[in-house]
Amino acid sequence: MREEKTLNEIAAEYEIHPNQLSRWKAEFISNAGRVFSKETDEVEKVKQSYEKEKDELLKQIGQLSYEVAWLKQPLINSALI
């Protein structure tokens, strides 16, 4: 892709026909957007999953904190009597 070597040099180095290398390069260039967008989509799905799990855990923490505070309340009131 950087064209540091000619197609013929690369083809000879990897023992493939230069026409095949040209086709692969053209195919990659025409589909490069799809290659990288799939990766981005997967990263976005993982990120959304993480955010959903984080929100659920924060909700549970809030609920449990409330319950602990409520359970401690009778102990404080009975201690005052």
C-alpha positions, 0 to 999 in steps of 0.5 A: 500500500505504501508503494515502497516496492513495485508490484513485481518485486513484491510478487517475486518475493512472495512467489505470486503472480503480479496480476493476482497481487494487483487484483488483491490490492484493488479489492482491498482498496474498494472494500477498505471502508467495510473492513474497518467499519465492521471493527468499529461496529463491534467495538461500538456493540461492546461499548454499549454492552459495557455501558448497559451493564454499568448502569444496571450495577449502579442501579443495584448499588443505589438500591442496596445502599437505600436498603442498608440505610433503611435497615439501620434506621430501626437500630438507631431509633431503638437505641434512643429509647 
